[in-house]
Amino acid sequence: MSITTKILRKIGFSDAEVRVYKSGLKLGPSSARSIADDAQISRTLAYHALNALMGRGLASKVGAKHGAKFQMESPERIKSVLDRKQKELESMKENIDLVTSELSSFSEKNTDQPNIRFFQGLEGFKNVAQEVLETKENRVRSLASIKGVMDTVDRAFMKRWFKEVEKRGISSQSIWSAENIDADFYHSRRDLRLAPEGMEFPNTILIYDNTVVVFSGGRNIFAFVIESEEYAKTMKEMFDQVWKNSRPPN
């Protein structure tokens, strides 16, 4: 996958939209059939993509219904698409507190009962990571498989996450496997130790408040969250014992 395709996918373009847009730019004004053939997708899918691109202001149609040709707008227009999306997000953000408050009123969670949530896929993984930043105790303990996490999310996301931890003044104790040490993610403000020899972490476990989070490493992307006062207390005590037997990095 090219860097252009990756970026367009990240800002909301479907795979078909990316293919159609690239083919349309290459061919110039063309029929849906020609664009579909060049993009190597079905005509039905090409029409859906063309309509989506027209909705974004990145394509236009000229001519009669059966002889219509489609033309892609300049790639410079993509910036205006992003600007509009950013303004929409800013507008939504202004009302998010009201929405959150209203939706929370429908949920009368009994906090005395354990609650287990499972998330599959990259977005779920990232959302759970953001959730951790809302810690009330302002302290996070982690048994970290940095390599496993890096096989799942990009370095840019991880750097932003660590920077946010520091910005919020969250106390972060981390135990890493020796082979997982990564200088890019070590900062003197974070308390870091290496696990005892022979101890490895295929997954990453974060413990905070009354919550334990497990993040997958590698191809099967998932995260699950266990909210239980007793279980969190047990994991904290286990972590503290491992911490005593761990060593600072050289």
C-alpha positions in Angstrom: 0.0 0.0 0.0 1.5 3.4 -1.1 1.9 6.2 1.4 -0.7 8.2 -0.5 -3.3 5.4 -0.2 -2.5 5.0 3.5 -3.1 8.8 4.1 -6.3 8.9 2.1 -7.6 5.9 3.9 -6.8 7.5 7.3 -8.8 10.6 6.4 -11.9 8.6 5.5 -11.6 7.5 1.9 -12.7 3.9 1.1 -10.4 1.7 -1.0 -12.7 2.1 -3.9 -12.7 5.9 -3.6 -8.9 5.9 -3.6 -8.7 3.6 -6.7 -11.4 5.6 -8.6 -9.8 9.0 -7.7 -6.3 7.9 -8.9 -7.8 6.3 -12.1 -9.8 9.4 -12.8 -6.8 11.7 -12.4 -4.8 9.5 -14.8 -7.5 9.1 -17.5 -9.0 12.6 -17.4 -12.8 13.0 -18.2 -14.0 9.5 -18.7 -17.0 7.2 -18.5 -17.7 5.2 -15.3 -17.0 2.0 -17.2 -13.5 3.3 -18.3 -12.7 4.4 -14.7 -14.0 1.1 -13.2 -11.9 -0.9 -15.7 -8.7 1.1 -14.9 -9.4 0.9 -11.2 -10.1 -2.9 -11.5 -13.4 -2.7 -9.6 -17.0 -3.4 -10.6 -19.0 -0.6 -12.3 -21.5 -0.7 -9.4 -18.7 -0.1 -6.9 -17.2 2.6 -9.1 -20.6 4.5 -9.2 -20.7 4.4 -5.4 -17.2 5.7 -5.2 -17.9 8.4 -7.8 -21.0 9.6 -5.9 -18.9 9.7 -2.7 -16.2 11.7 -4.4 -18.7 14.1 -5.9 -20.1 14.6 -2.4 -16.6 15.5 -1.2 -16.2 18.0 -4.0 -13.4 15.9 -5.6 -15.3 14.8 -8.7 -17.8 16.3 -11.1 -20.0 14.9 -13.9 -20.6 16.3 -17.3 -23.1 15.2 -20.0 -26.3 13.3 -20.4 -27.2 10.4 -18.1 -26.1 7.6 -20.4 -23.1 9.5 -21.9 -21.9 11.2 -18.8 -18.2 11.6 -18.1 -16.6 12.0 -14.8 -13.7 14.3 -14.0 -11.6 14.4 -10.9 -10.9 17.7 -9.3 -7.3 18.8 -8.5 -5.6 17.0 -5.5 -5.2 20.5 -4.0 -8.9 20.2 -3.1 -8.1 17.4 -0.6 -6.8 20.1 1.8 -10.2 21.8 1.7 -11.9 18.5 2.4 -9.7 18.1 5.5 -10.4 21.7 6.5 -14.1 21.1 6.3 -13.8 17.9 8.3 -11.8 19.6 11.0 -14.4 22.4 11.3 -17.1 19.7 11.6 -15.2 17.9 14.3 -14.6 21.2 16.2 -18.3 21.9 16.0 -19.1 18.4 17.3 -16.6 18.8 20.1 -18.4 21.8 21.4 -21.5 19.7 22.0 -19.8 16.5 23.2 -20.2 17.2 26.9 -24.0 17.6 26.5 -24.1 14.4 24.4 -22.0 12.5 26.9 -24.1 13.7 29.8 -27.4 12.7 28.1 -26.2 9.3 27.0 -24.7 8.6 30.5 -28.2 9.1 32.0 -29.3 5.9 30.1 -26.6 3.8 31.8 -27.0 3.1 35.5 -24.0 0.9 35.9 -23.5 -0.9 39.2 -19.9 -0.2 39.9 -19.8 -2.9 42.5 -20.2 -5.6 39.8 -17.2 -6.6 37.6 -17.5 -5.4 34.1 -15.7 -6.9 31.1 -15.5 -5.2 27.7 -13.9 -6.6 24.5 -12.8 -4.5 21.6 -11.6 -5.9 18.2 -9.8 -3.9 15.5 -7.3 -1.0 15.4 -9.8 1.7 16.3 -11.1 -0.1 19.3 -7.4 -0.7 20.4 -6.7 3.0 20.1 -9.9 4.1 21.9 -9.0 1.9 24.9 -5.6 3.4 25.0 -7.1 6.9 25.1 -9.4 5.8 27.9 -6.4 5.0 30.1 -5.5 8.7 30.0 -8.6 9.5 32.0 -7.2 7.7 35.1 -8.6 9.2 38.3 -5.7 8.1 40.5 -3.3 9.7 37.9 -1.2 6.6 38.0 -0.7 3.7 35.6 1.3 0.5 36.1 2.3 -1.4 32.9 3.8 -4.7 31.9 4.8 -3.7 28.4 5.5 -5.5 25.2 6.7 -2.5 23.2 7.5 -4.6 20.2 4.0 -6.2 20.3 2.3 -2.8 20.5 4.6 -1.4 17.7 3.5 -4.4 15.5 -0.1 -3.2 16.0 -0.1 0.6 15.9 2.2 3.2 14.3 5.0 4.9 16.1 3.4 8.3 15.6 0.4 7.2 17.7 2.6 5.8 20.4 4.7 9.0 20.6 1.5 11.1 20.9 0.2 8.8 23.6 3.4 9.0 25.7 3.5 12.7 25.3 0.0 13.0 26.6 0.9 10.9 29.6 3.7 13.4 30.4 1.5 16.4 29.7 -1.2 15.2 32.1 1.4 14.5 34.8 0.4 10.8 35.0 2.7 8.7 37.1 3.7 5.8 34.9 5.6 2.8 36.2 6.6 0.5 33.3 8.3 -2.9 33.3 9.6 -3.9 29.9 11.2 -7.2 28.7 14.9 -6.6 28.1 14.6 -7.3 24.4 11.7 -4.9 24.0 13.6 -1.8 25.2 13.2 1.1 22.7 15.1 4.3 23.4 12.6 6.4 21.3 9.9 5.7 24.0 12.0 6.1 27.1 11.9 9.4 28.9 13.5 10.2 32.2 10.2 11.4 33.6 8.8 7.9 33.3 9.8 5.3 35.9 11.0 2.3 33.8 12.5 -1.0 34.7 13.5 -4.2 32.9 11.8 -7.4 33.8 13.7 -10.2 35.6 15.7 -12.4 33.2 13.5 -14.9 31.4 10.2 -13.0 31.9 8.6 -11.9 28.6 5.3 -10.2 27.9 3.5 -11.3 24.6 0.7 -8.8 25.4 0.8 -5.4 27.2 -1.1 -5.1 30.5 -2.0 -1.7 32.0 -3.4 -1.4 35.5 -5.0 1.8 36.8 -7.9 2.8 39.2 -10.2 -0.2 39.4 -9.3 -1.3 35.8 -7.0 -3.8 34.1 -6.5 -3.5 30.3 -4.9 -6.1 28.1 -3.7 -5.1 24.6 -2.8 -7.7 22.0 0.5 -7.7 20.1 0.8 -8.7 16.5 -1.7 -9.5 13.8 -4.8 -10.3 15.9 -5.7 -6.8 17.1 -7.8 -6.6 20.2 -8.1 -5.1 23.7 -10.2 -6.1 26.6 -11.0 -4.1 29.7 -11.8 -5.6 33.1 -13.3 -3.2 35.7 -13.1 -4.9 39.1 -11.9 -3.4 42.3 -10.7 -6.7 43.7 -9.0 -7.9 40.4 -7.3 -4.5 40.0 -6.0 -4.6 43.6 -4.6 -8.2 43.0 -2.9 -7.1 39.8 -1.4 -4.0 41.5 0.1 -6.1 44.2 1.5 -8.6 41.7 3.0 -5.8 39.7 4.6 -4.2 42.8 6.3 -7.6 43.6 7.6 -7.9 40.1 8.8 -4.2 40.3 10.9 -5.0 43.3 12.7 -7.8 41.4 13.2 -5.7 38.2 16.2 -3.6 37.4 16.7 -0.1 36.0 17.9 0.1 32.3 21.6 0.7 31.8 
